[in-house]
Amino acid sequence: MRLIHQIVIHCAATKPNMDVGVAEIRKWHMNRGWSDIGYHYVVRRDGTVEEGRDENLVGAGVKGFNKHTIHICLVGGVNDDMEPADNFTHKQKIQAKQLAKKLQKKYHELTGIFPAVVGHRDFPGVKKACPCFDVVPWYYDMIPDLDEENY
């Protein structure tokens, strides 16, 4: 089992009218020569969570930092001009937060390590806006804990 130190939030860099999922992103990544989709999970526009690369396998989300990370991708992240935009749905953000909390708990119970939740852009040397919002205050302060019934 891998030791997970961080759960990384990404965006798919897709326009808000594009509702893609694991199948499409897997195809894009494999067309680039990758062995599989780089993300462990994808959260679609309607909040549906799809499983991507197996959690036991190292992902391909942040070059040089993949050995101890789990990657969650939210579909969206750019506007119609392909500029970074926090255009994710409320359901996506709630589902992403719930998934990250579940993963934190799981890996803390299994390994004793409590993984931090961060954005792709928070890593040293990353020059991308991904995921196009500030993950740390969103995750730890700004989004209330809501269950599925509240949206």
C-alpha positions in Angstrom: 0.0 0.0 0.0 1.2 3.5 -0.8 1.8 6.2 1.8 -0.4 9.1 0.8 0.8 12.5 2.0 -1.5 14.7 -0.2 -4.8 14.6 -2.0 -4.4 16.9 -5.0 -7.4 18.7 -6.6 -7.1 19.3 -10.4 -9.3 20.6 -13.2 -9.8 19.1 -16.6 -9.2 22.5 -18.3 -12.5 22.0 -20.1 -15.2 24.6 -20.9 -18.3 24.6 -18.8 -20.5 23.1 -21.6 -18.2 20.1 -21.8 -19.4 17.2 -19.6 -16.7 14.7 -19.9 -15.7 11.9 -17.6 -13.1 9.2 -17.0 -13.6 7.6 -20.5 -12.8 10.8 -22.4 -10.0 11.9 -20.1 -8.4 8.4 -20.2 -8.5 8.6 -24.0 -6.8 12.0 -24.0 -4.1 10.9 -21.6 -3.4 7.6 -23.5 -3.2 9.6 -26.8 -0.4 11.5 -25.1 1.4 8.2 -24.5 0.5 7.7 -20.9 -0.4 4.2 -19.6 -3.8 5.3 -18.3 -5.8 8.3 -17.0 -3.5 10.3 -14.7 -6.2 10.9 -12.1 -7.6 8.5 -9.5 -11.1 10.2 -9.5 -13.0 12.5 -11.8 -16.0 14.6 -10.6 -18.4 15.3 -13.5 -20.4 18.5 -13.8 -23.5 16.9 -12.2 -21.4 15.8 -9.2 -21.0 12.2 -10.3 -17.7 10.7 -9.0 -16.0 8.3 -11.4 -13.1 6.1 -10.5 -10.0 6.5 -12.8 -6.6 5.0 -12.1 -6.6 2.5 -9.3 -5.6 4.2 -6.0 -2.8 1.6 -5.4 -1.1 2.8 -8.6 1.0 6.0 -8.7 -1.0 8.7 -10.6 0.2 11.2 -13.2 -1.0 14.5 -11.8 2.0 16.6 -10.6 5.4 15.8 -12.1 7.9 14.8 -9.4 5.2 14.5 -6.7 3.1 11.5 -7.7 4.5 8.8 -5.5 2.6 9.9 -2.3 -0.5 11.6 -3.8 -4.0 10.8 -4.8 -5.5 12.9 -7.7 -9.1 14.2 -8.0 -10.0 16.0 -11.2 -13.1 18.3 -11.5 -14.4 18.7 -15.0 -14.3 22.4 -16.1 -11.8 25.0 -15.1 -11.6 27.2 -18.2 -14.0 29.7 -19.8 -15.1 29.9 -23.5 -11.8 31.7 -24.2 -9.8 28.9 -22.6 -8.8 31.2 -19.7 -8.7 29.8 -16.2 -12.1 30.0 -14.5 -13.6 28.7 -11.3 -16.8 27.5 -13.1 -17.4 24.3 -11.2 -20.9 23.4 -10.0 -21.9 23.4 -6.4 -22.5 19.7 -6.6 -18.9 19.1 -7.9 -17.4 21.0 -5.1 -19.5 19.3 -2.5 -18.7 15.8 -3.9 -15.0 16.6 -4.3 -14.9 17.8 -0.6 -16.7 14.7 0.6 -14.4 12.4 -1.4 -11.3 14.1 -0.1 -12.6 13.8 3.5 -13.3 10.1 2.9 -9.8 9.6 1.5 -8.1 11.5 4.3 -9.9 9.3 6.9 -9.1 6.1 5.0 -5.3 6.8 4.7 -5.1 8.2 8.2 -6.6 5.0 9.5 -4.4 2.8 7.3 -1.1 4.5 7.7 -1.3 7.1 10.5 -0.6 9.9 8.0 -3.3 12.5 7.7 -3.0 13.7 4.0 -3.2 17.4 3.3 -5.7 18.6 0.6 -4.0 20.9 -1.9 -4.4 22.2 -5.4 -2.1 21.3 -8.4 -0.9 24.9 -8.5 0.3 24.7 -4.9 3.3 22.5 -5.7 6.8 24.0 -6.2 7.6 24.8 -9.9 4.0 24.5 -11.1 3.1 27.3 -13.5 -0.5 26.3 -14.1 -3.6 27.9 -12.6 -5.0 24.3 -12.1 -7.5 23.8 -10.5 -8.4 27.5 -11.0 -9.4 28.2 -7.4 -7.6 28.3 -4.1 -8.1 24.8 -2.7 -6.8 25.3 0.9 -9.3 27.9 2.1 -12.1 26.2 0.1 -11.4 22.8 1.7 -10.6 23.9 5.2 -12.7 27.0 5.7 -15.2 28.1 3.1 -17.5 25.2 2.1 -19.7 24.0 4.9 -20.1 20.3 5.5 -23.2 19.4 3.6 -24.6 16.0 2.9 -26.2 15.0 -0.3 -29.7 16.0 0.8 -28.8 19.7 1.1 -28.3 20.4 -2.5 
